[in-house]
Amino acid sequence: MNPRVKSVEARPGYKLFLVFSNGEHGMYDCSHLLEFGVFRELKDERYFSQARALDGTVVWPHEQDICPDTLYLDSTKHA
């Protein structure tokens, strides 16, 4: 199993700064999701900024979430 999200900070440009359970940091770009179904609501930057970590992944108030494996595997890792 891949590491899970411990904390998240929404950044400009629809990016998420993530801290994973193994101590790694990563940046995940959500911009490619903004035209799909329930993720369209994330275009509102105020709403996007409400991202929070819950149960090892990232969620928003209206129940959008992103697979924790996707967040880990597709994020750009930072030291």
ABEGO torsion letter per residue (X at the ends): XBBBBABBBBBBGGBBBBBBAAGBBBBBBAAAAAABEAAAAAABAAAAAABBBBGGBBBBAAGBBBBAAAAAAABBBBX
